[in-house]
Amino acid sequence: MGFSVNFHHGGRFVRDWLITYKGGNETLKEGLYEDRWSYFEITGIVENDLNVKKPYKLWWMLDEEVNFRVIKVDDVVGDVKN
């Protein structure tokens, strides 16, 4: 069974009383598979499907949280999926 991830790109981080991401585009990627989900899968989506050019940083956050976390290694991508 696949899962979905919502990518926000092309915007910027803004510091109000919290840090939020404003503007840009939102792209929902559906049908992703757990056994293929990795740091390299994410960078492939970002570079090939979303046309984001290097250099860039990958950040993620759950909807119910208020802090962004950086994605640097495969250990973190399992948290993104879950």
Secondary structure as UniProt FT lines:
FT   STRAND          3..9
FT   STRAND          12..15
FT   STRAND          19..22
FT   STRAND          25..32
FT   TURN            34..36
FT   HELIX           39..44
FT   HELIX           45..49
FT   STRAND          58..60
FT   TURN            63..64
FT   STRAND          69..71
FT   HELIX           74..81
//
